[in-house]
Amino acid sequence: MQPTGSREDRHTIVVQAPAARVYELIADVEQWPQLFPPTIHAERIEHSGNQERIRIWATANGDVKGWTSRRTLDPAARRIDFRQEVSAPPVAAMGGSWILEPLDEHSCRVVLLHDYRAVDDDPEKLEWISQAVDRNSTAELAALKTGVETLASGDDRLLSFEDSV
């Protein structure tokens, strides 16, 4: 049973790329600003074995938020568990998992799980978080699919642009 004021969400997408390749992209947090549109900046601040601490700045419902998370990477299981150590209000606590489920050698299902609680277990704050998690998870998974399928097609660029004067 969930504590009062907490929620769990599940988002999924099927990607036409090997699970190992998708896992590599998700594990490389410093590539997130190029891969995931809500992410402004991401950095690894500590790393030891399969554990790491990361710092992220991202948009949430149009606001810029920053937080520190601890991640456990499990490349064999193709799973990354995360838990915020320092959350940004209105988030009191948040964690979850990235899970890569191979469907065949060329495709996989990406599952993104979140569990979270609002400051003071406030229902309005919880709804704000729920909307942000849904918006960002949907955007991240769509961008992941586009990015990884572009890479799988032989184009090795996560980001390209043109500029003209």
N, C-alpha and C positions, 0 to 999 in steps of 0.2 A: 504494500500500500504506500502511495506517495504521501509525503508530509503535506500539510495544508500549504497552499500557495506554490506548489512545485508542479512542473510539467515535464513531459518527455515528448520529443518529436522525432520523427523518422522521415528522411528524404532519400529517394533512390533515383538512379538513372543508369541506363545501359550504355556502355561505351564500346565502340568498335576498335579496341586495342587490347593487347595482352595485359593481364592484371599486374604483372611485375613492372611493366613500364608506367602504368598509371600510379602504382604505389610509389615509384621513384619520384614522380612529379609532386605528389602530395607530401612526401617525406622531406623534400627540399624546400623548407619554409622560406628561404631567402628568394625563391622564384615566385612566391605568391603574388606580389604586386603586379607582375606581368601576366599571371594566370587567372587570378580571382579579382574581378572588378571591385568588390567592396574593400579590398585590402589596399591601404595606402603605403604602409611600410611594415616589414617583418624582418626580424633578425634572431639568430640563435645567440643567446647570451651565456649559455653553459651547456656542456655536452660531456657525458661520461657513459660509455658503453651504449646501452639501448635507451638511456634516459637523456632528456634535454629540457632546458628551459628556454622559452621563446618570448619575445616581446612583439606585440602586434598593435598597429594603429589601423583602424578600419571605420567605414561609415556604418551606422545603424540607424535606420529610419531618418537618414539625412544628417545625423549628428556624427561628429568624429569622436570615437571612443578609443581608449588604449587599455591594454591589460597584459598581464604576464601569466603564462601558462606553463605547466609541466607536461611533457609528452613522453609516452612510452612507445617506442617503435619496435614492431615485431615483423620484420620482413618475411620470415618463413610463413607466418599466418596471414601476411598481407593485412596487417591491422595496426592502426595508430590510435592509442587512447590519449585523451587530453583532459586536463582539469585546470581551470583558472586558479592561480594562487592569489592574484590580486585582480579583482573585478572592478568594473566601472559602473557606478550607479546608473540606472536603477537595478542592475544585476547584483544580487547578493552572492550567488554561486552559480557556476556553470561548468559543465564537462560533457564528455561524449566520446565518440569513436568514429574513425573512418575505417570502413571494412570493405575489402575488395574481394568479390566472389567470382572466381573464374567461371565463365559459361562454356567456353571452349578455348582453344589456343589463341584466338584472335579477338575475343570479346570478354567483357566482364560486367558485373553489376557493381556499382559503387553505392554503398550505404553510408549515409551520414546521420549519426545519432546525436541528439542533444538532450541533456537534462539540465534544468535550471530553476532558480528560485529568485523572487524579487525581494528587494530591500523591504523590510517590515511586512513581508508577505502581502503586500498591497495588490489587490486584484487589477487595478488600472495599470500599475507598473508591470505586472505579470503579462497583461495583454500587450503592452508596448514591446516587451521582450519577445513575446510570441510572434508578433508581426515582424520584428527585426530578424529573428531566427529564420522564419519562413522566407522572407524576401532575400536575405543573404544566402541561405542554403540553396534556394532555387537558382539564383544568379551564379553562385559558385559552381554548382553541378553542371549547369548549361555551359559555362565558360570552360570548365574542365573537359567536357565532352568535345567542344569545338577545338580546344587547344591540343588535346591528345590525339584526336582523329586527324588533325592537320599534320602533327608530327609523324603519325603512323603512315601518312600518305607519302612520306619522304621529304616533306618540307620541314627543315630543322629549326625554324624560327617560331618562337612563342609570340613574338611581337614584331610587326612590321608597320611602317608608315611611309607616307610620301609628303613632301613639303614643296610647295612651289611659291615663287614670288611673282 
